[in-house]
Amino acid sequence: MNASHHPSDDLLWSYAAGSLDEPSSILIATHQSLCPACRAIVAKAESLGGELFEDLASEDIEAGSLAAVLARLDDIEDSSSIAAETIDDEAENISVPRPLKDYLPASVPSLPWRWLGPGVRYTAINTEARGPKIGLLRIAPGTKVPMHGHSGNEMTMVLAGGFTDATGSYQRGDVEAADGGLVHQPVADAGEECLCLVVTEGELQPTGMIAKILQPFFRF
């Protein structure tokens, strides 16, 4: 199954240019290992190299220039056939893409999971960079995550199972981007645990009564 929800083009471009923070780069690398379409965009962007930036340096940079640059990618040979990253099988039938696997000190079931609320657990992934936080979120089948907003941007990528909220339905490989304006309550699909890779800036902001009761625990 191919991903239906993708990171924005500007994030893919920043990843290709090496200008993203480490947590966001891990998520983008993990997503593109499962998504041929985004993998092709990144490969095309990387193939432009310094030549494109030399061309841009001689021009006036205006709003919308990124869109113009991305449009020029169509002139590069299609590379959608680039091989995906190796995927390793974990215990409990959990498959972890290689870019993420390299950051995990143990198999997914053996990681130090912290209780956030009924049916919801979280474990942080350590990186050397300051800035956004990154970790894994496990949601039991059919569980509703407490209603919450965000004080900063958040990206959530599904690794196993799936969830649904007001913005749509997300399955393996899909990425949801949330900003401070989104208040939502993700609900894990029935029948299978939902495992997500989450990159967050700022803090979660509980809005419902249950979320506020769980606030001392419900934070990444």
C-alpha positions, 0 to 999 in steps of 0.5 A: 500500500502506497502512502496517501499523506505526505510531507510537504514539498518544502520539507522534502526539499529541505531534507535533500539540502541537508538543512532540516533538524535531526528529528525531522530528518529521521522522520522524512528518511523513514517516510521516504523509505516506504514512499516511492513518490517522495523518494523520487522527489528527494533523489531529483532534488539531490541530483540538482546539487550546487548547479541549481543553487549557483543559478538561483544565486544570480536571480532575485529570490521572491516568494514562491521561488521554492515552487518554481525550483520544484517545478524544474525537477520535472526536467530531471530523469524520473527516479521513482524506481530507486530501491527502498531502504532495507526493512528489518522484521522485529518481534511481534511482527513490527517492521522498522525501516532502516533509517529509524532502526539505526536510532533504536537501542533495542527492538520495539517491544523492549524499549522503555515505554512510558504510560501516557493514559489508558492504551497509550504509551510513549518512548523518547528517541535520543538525538544529539540535536536540540530542538524538536523531540522525537519518539514512538507512540503506541496506541492500543486498537480502538483507543482514543487519544485524549483531545489536544492541541499543540503549542508548536508543529507536530509530525506523526508518521504511521509505522503500523496499524492506523488512526483516524482524526478530523483531518482524515485516515492514516495508514502505514507510511502516511504523515500527518502535519499538525500546527498550533491551529489543530485540535484533534483526537486521534482514534486508533483503528480496530484490530491492530495496535497503532505504532507512530513516529512523532516529532513535536515542537513545544508541548501538547495542550489538553482540551478535554476534561479527561485530557486535563486530568491526564495532563501530568502524564500526557506529555512527550 
